Amino acid sequence: MQNLRKILICGITFIAVTSCSSNGSNLQQGIAAFGPEDCKPVVEQQINDTNIDRNKISKIDYLTYYISESDSGEEYNYQGWISFNSCQGNFVVDMNRSCQIIKTYPMGNCRMEDIVAQN
């Protein structure tokens, strides 16, 4: 009976811990990408997390960024390039092949204050 109680307590603790950790960063850990478009959920989440105004987005391109090519294979990352109707440039979400974000940055004359939603 005492062992059953310990197992039950451990099980409840495990469920509580795993349910508390289900935030947006787990999305990046759960994607198996076969192409840059497979990273779309991560880019969409980054748009939300960064509070980018979706009304200012004109298009999103998903690209493969080749780092190097050799006899042993290709090294590459994926990128999401977000274009806007409010500035000339992009907001880039740079990710590894598992769609984990490496860095994000604005390019051209698109400044963050030009693309985030005004509250």
DOLO-41911 format. One record per residue: residue in three letters; residue number from 1; z, x negated, y of N, C-alpha, C in turn. Coordinates in nm, 2 decimals. Layout:
N
 resn resi    n.Z    n.X    n.Y   ca.Z   ca.X   ca.Y    c.Z    c.X    c.Y
  ALA  NUM      Z      X      Y      Z      X      Y      Z      X      Y
...
This chain:
119
 resn resi    n.Z    n.X    n.Y   ca.Z   ca.X   ca.Y    c.Z    c.X    c.Y
  MET    1   0.00  -0.08  -0.12   0.00   0.00   0.00   0.00  -0.09   0.13
  GLN    2   0.08  -0.20   0.12   0.08  -0.28   0.24  -0.05  -0.35   0.26
  ASN    3  -0.12  -0.39   0.15  -0.25  -0.45   0.17  -0.35  -0.36   0.23
  LEU    4  -0.34  -0.23   0.18  -0.43  -0.13   0.24  -0.41  -0.11   0.39
  ARG    5  -0.29  -0.11   0.43  -0.25  -0.10   0.57  -0.31  -0.22   0.65
  LYS    6  -0.30  -0.34   0.60  -0.36  -0.46   0.66  -0.51  -0.45   0.68
  ILE    7  -0.57  -0.40   0.57  -0.72  -0.39   0.57  -0.76  -0.28   0.67
  LEU    8  -0.69  -0.18   0.68  -0.72  -0.07   0.77  -0.70  -0.12   0.92
  ILE    9  -0.59  -0.19   0.94  -0.57  -0.24   1.08  -0.68  -0.34   1.12
  CYS   10  -0.71  -0.43   1.02  -0.82  -0.53   1.05  -0.95  -0.46   1.08
  GLY   11  -0.98  -0.36   1.00  -1.11  -0.28   1.02  -1.11  -0.21   1.15
  ILE   12  -1.00  -0.15   1.19  -1.00  -0.08   1.32  -1.01  -0.18   1.43
  THR   13  -0.95  -0.30   1.42  -0.96  -0.40   1.52  -1.10  -0.45   1.53
  PHE   14  -1.17  -0.47   1.42  -1.30  -0.52   1.42  -1.39  -0.42   1.49
  ILE   15  -1.38  -0.29   1.46  -1.46  -0.19   1.52  -1.44  -0.18   1.67
  ALA   16  -1.31  -0.19   1.71  -1.28  -0.19   1.86  -1.34  -0.31   1.93
  VAL   17  -1.33  -0.43   1.87  -1.38  -0.55   1.94  -1.53  -0.54   1.95
  THR   18  -1.60  -0.50   1.84  -1.74  -0.50   1.85  -1.80  -0.39   1.94
  SER   19  -1.73  -0.28   1.95  -1.77  -0.18   2.04  -1.75  -0.21   2.18
  CYS   20  -1.65  -0.29   2.21  -1.62  -0.33   2.35  -1.72  -0.44   2.40
  SER   21  -1.78  -0.51   2.31  -1.87  -0.62   2.35  -2.02  -0.57   2.35
  SER   22  -2.04  -0.44   2.34  -2.18  -0.39   2.34  -2.23  -0.37   2.49
  ASN   23  -2.24  -0.48   2.56  -2.30  -0.47   2.69  -2.45  -0.51   2.69
  GLY   24  -2.51  -0.52   2.80  -2.65  -0.55   2.81  -2.69  -0.68   2.76
  SER   25  -2.60  -0.78   2.76  -2.65  -0.92   2.71  -2.68  -0.92   2.56
  ASN   26  -2.62  -0.82   2.49  -2.65  -0.82   2.34  -2.80  -0.78   2.32
  LEU   27  -2.86  -0.71   2.41  -3.00  -0.68   2.40  -3.08  -0.80   2.38
  GLN   28  -3.05  -0.91   2.45  -3.13  -1.03   2.44  -3.10  -1.10   2.30
  GLN   29  -2.99  -1.07   2.24  -2.96  -1.13   2.11  -3.02  -1.06   2.00
  GLY   30  -3.07  -0.93   2.02  -3.12  -0.85   1.91  -3.27  -0.84   1.90
  ILE   31  -3.34  -0.91   1.98  -3.49  -0.90   1.98  -3.55  -1.01   1.90
  ALA   32  -3.64  -0.97   1.81  -3.73  -1.07   1.75  -3.86  -1.06   1.81
  ALA   33  -3.90  -1.15   1.89  -4.03  -1.13   1.97  -4.14  -1.20   1.89
  PHE   34  -4.25  -1.13   1.89  -4.38  -1.19   1.83  -4.48  -1.21   1.94
  GLY   35  -4.45  -1.16   2.06  -4.54  -1.18   2.17  -4.46  -1.15   2.30
  PRO   36  -4.51  -1.19   2.42  -4.44  -1.17   2.54  -4.41  -1.02   2.57
  GLU   37  -4.49  -0.93   2.53  -4.46  -0.79   2.55  -4.34  -0.74   2.48
  ASP   38  -4.30  -0.81   2.37  -4.18  -0.77   2.30  -4.05  -0.79   2.38
  CYS   39  -4.06  -0.87   2.49  -3.95  -0.89   2.58  -3.94  -0.79   2.69
  LYS   40  -4.02  -0.68   2.68  -4.01  -0.58   2.79  -3.88  -0.52   2.81
  PRO   41  -3.80  -0.49   2.70  -3.67  -0.43   2.72  -3.57  -0.52   2.80
  VAL   42  -3.59  -0.65   2.78  -3.50  -0.75   2.85  -3.54  -0.75   3.00
  VAL   43  -3.67  -0.75   3.03  -3.72  -0.75   3.17  -3.68  -0.63   3.24
  GLU   44  -3.69  -0.51   3.17  -3.65  -0.38   3.23  -3.50  -0.39   3.26
  GLN   45  -3.42  -0.44   3.17  -3.27  -0.45   3.19  -3.25  -0.54   3.31
  GLN   46  -3.32  -0.65   3.32  -3.30  -0.75   3.44  -3.34  -0.68   3.57
  ILE   47  -3.44  -0.59   3.57  -3.47  -0.51   3.69  -3.36  -0.43   3.73
  ASN   48  -3.29  -0.36   3.63  -3.18  -0.28   3.66  -3.06  -0.36   3.71
  ASP   49  -3.03  -0.47   3.63  -2.91  -0.55   3.67  -2.93  -0.62   3.80
  THR   50  -3.05  -0.65   3.85  -3.07  -0.71   3.97  -3.09  -0.61   4.09
  ASN   51  -3.09  -0.48   4.05  -3.11  -0.37   4.14  -3.24  -0.38   4.22
  ILE   52  -3.35  -0.42   4.15  -3.48  -0.42   4.21  -3.53  -0.28   4.23
  ASP   53  -3.58  -0.25   4.35  -3.63  -0.12   4.38  -3.76  -0.09   4.30
  ARG   54  -3.76   0.00   4.20  -3.87   0.03   4.12  -3.99   0.08   4.20
  ASN   55  -3.96   0.15   4.31  -4.07   0.20   4.40  -4.15   0.09   4.46
  LYS   56  -4.10  -0.03   4.47  -4.17  -0.14   4.53  -4.25  -0.22   4.42
  ILE   57  -4.23  -0.19   4.29  -4.30  -0.26   4.19  -4.45  -0.21   4.18
  SER   58  -4.54  -0.30   4.18  -4.68  -0.26   4.16  -4.73  -0.28   4.02
  LYS   59  -4.68  -0.39   3.95  -4.71  -0.41   3.81  -4.62  -0.52   3.76
  ILE   60  -4.62  -0.52   3.62  -4.54  -0.62   3.55  -4.64  -0.68   3.45
  ASP   61  -4.65  -0.81   3.45  -4.73  -0.89   3.35  -4.64  -0.96   3.26
  TYR   62  -4.67  -0.96   3.13  -4.60  -1.04   3.03  -4.68  -1.15   2.99
  LEU   63  -4.64  -1.28   3.00  -4.72  -1.40   2.98  -4.65  -1.49   2.88
  THR   64  -4.73  -1.57   2.82  -4.69  -1.68   2.73  -4.70  -1.81   2.82
  TYR   65  -4.60  -1.88   2.84  -4.60  -2.01   2.91  -4.59  -2.12   2.82
  TYR   66  -4.70  -2.20   2.80  -4.71  -2.31   2.71  -4.65  -2.43   2.77
  ILE   67  -4.55  -2.49   2.71  -4.48  -2.61   2.75  -4.56  -2.73   2.70
  SER   68  -4.59  -2.73   2.57  -4.67  -2.84   2.52  -4.74  -2.80   2.39
  GLU   69  -4.84  -2.87   2.35  -4.91  -2.85   2.23  -4.92  -2.98   2.16
  SER   70  -4.90  -2.98   2.03  -4.91  -3.11   1.95  -4.95  -3.08   1.81
  ASP   71  -4.96  -3.18   1.73  -5.00  -3.16   1.59  -4.89  -3.08   1.52
  SER   72  -4.76  -3.10   1.56  -4.65  -3.03   1.50  -4.63  -2.88   1.54
  GLY   73  -4.71  -2.84   1.64  -4.70  -2.70   1.68  -4.70  -2.69   1.83
  GLU   74  -4.69  -2.56   1.87  -4.68  -2.53   2.02  -4.54  -2.50   2.06
  GLU   75  -4.51  -2.55   2.18  -4.38  -2.51   2.24  -4.42  -2.42   2.35
  TYR   76  -4.35  -2.30   2.36  -4.38  -2.21   2.46  -4.26  -2.11   2.49
  ASN   77  -4.26  -2.05   2.60  -4.17  -1.95   2.64  -4.24  -1.83   2.68
  TYR   78  -4.17  -1.72   2.71  -4.23  -1.60   2.76  -4.18  -1.57   2.90
  GLN   79  -4.26  -1.51   2.98  -4.23  -1.47   3.11  -4.27  -1.33   3.15
  GLY   80  -4.19  -1.27   3.23  -4.22  -1.14   3.29  -4.24  -1.16   3.44
  TRP   81  -4.37  -1.13   3.49  -4.40  -1.15   3.63  -4.41  -1.01   3.69
  ILE   82  -4.31  -0.98   3.78  -4.31  -0.85   3.85  -4.37  -0.87   3.98
  SER   83  -4.47  -0.79   4.01  -4.54  -0.79   4.14  -4.50  -0.67   4.22
  PHE   84  -4.51  -0.68   4.35  -4.46  -0.58   4.44  -4.56  -0.54   4.55
  ASN   85  -4.55  -0.42   4.60  -4.64  -0.37   4.70  -4.57  -0.40   4.84
  SER   86  -4.45  -0.46   4.84  -4.38  -0.48   4.97  -4.39  -0.63   5.01
  CYS   87  -4.44  -0.72   4.93  -4.45  -0.86   4.96  -4.56  -0.93   4.87
  GLN   88  -4.60  -1.04   4.92  -4.70  -1.12   4.84  -4.62  -1.22   4.75
  GLY   89  -4.62  -1.20   4.63  -4.55  -1.29   4.54  -4.50  -1.21   4.42
  ASN   90  -4.40  -1.27   4.35  -4.35  -1.21   4.22  -4.20  -1.24   4.21
  PHE   91  -4.14  -1.17   4.12  -4.01  -1.20   4.07  -4.03  -1.24   3.92
  VAL   92  -3.99  -1.36   3.88  -4.02  -1.41   3.75  -3.89  -1.41   3.66
  VAL   93  -3.91  -1.35   3.54  -3.80  -1.36   3.44  -3.85  -1.45   3.33
  ASP   94  -3.79  -1.57   3.33  -3.83  -1.68   3.24  -3.74  -1.67   3.11
  MET   95  -3.80  -1.66   2.99  -3.73  -1.63   2.87  -3.77  -1.73   2.76
  ASN   96  -3.69  -1.76   2.67  -3.73  -1.83   2.55  -3.80  -1.74   2.45
  ARG   97  -3.84  -1.79   2.34  -3.92  -1.71   2.24  -3.84  -1.60   2.18
  SER   98  -3.70  -1.60   2.20  -3.62  -1.49   2.15  -3.58  -1.39   2.26
  CYS   99  -3.65  -1.40   2.37  -3.63  -1.32   2.49  -3.50  -1.33   2.56
  GLN  100  -3.43  -1.45   2.53  -3.31  -1.48   2.61  -3.35  -1.54   2.74
  ILE  101  -3.29  -1.48   2.85  -3.33  -1.53   2.98  -3.28  -1.67   3.01
  ILE  102  -3.37  -1.75   3.05  -3.34  -1.89   3.09  -3.31  -1.89   3.24
  LYS  103  -3.39  -1.83   3.32  -3.37  -1.82   3.46  -3.45  -1.71   3.52
  THR  104  -3.42  -1.67   3.64  -3.50  -1.57   3.72  -3.51  -1.63   3.86
  TYR  105  -3.63  -1.60   3.92  -3.65  -1.65   4.05  -3.76  -1.57   4.12
  PRO  106  -3.75  -1.56   4.26  -3.86  -1.50   4.33  -3.96  -1.61   4.37
  MET  107  -4.09  -1.57   4.38  -4.20  -1.66   4.42  -4.28  -1.61   4.53
  GLY  108  -4.35  -1.69   4.60  -4.43  -1.65   4.71  -4.34  -1.61   4.83
  ASN  109  -4.38  -1.51   4.90  -4.30  -1.47   5.01  -4.21  -1.35   4.98
  CYS  110  -4.19  -1.32   4.85  -4.10  -1.22   4.81  -3.95  -1.27   4.80
  ARG  111  -3.88  -1.23   4.90  -3.73  -1.26   4.90  -3.66  -1.15   4.83
  MET  112  -3.54  -1.18   4.78  -3.46  -1.08   4.71  -3.43  -0.96   4.80
  GLU  113  -3.40  -0.99   4.93  -3.37  -0.88   5.02  -3.49  -0.79   5.04
  ASP  114  -3.61  -0.84   5.01  -3.73  -0.76   5.03  -3.76  -0.66   4.91
  ILE  115  -3.70  -0.70   4.79  -3.73  -0.62   4.67  -3.62  -0.55   4.61
  VAL  116  -3.49  -0.57   4.65  -3.38  -0.49   4.60  -3.37  -0.36   4.67
  ALA  117  -3.31  -0.26   4.60  -3.30  -0.13   4.65  -3.20  -0.13   4.76
  GLN  118  -3.23  -0.05   4.87  -3.14  -0.04   4.98  -3.05   0.08   4.96
  ASN  119  -2.92   0.06   4.96  -2.82   0.17   4.93  -2.78   0.24   5.06
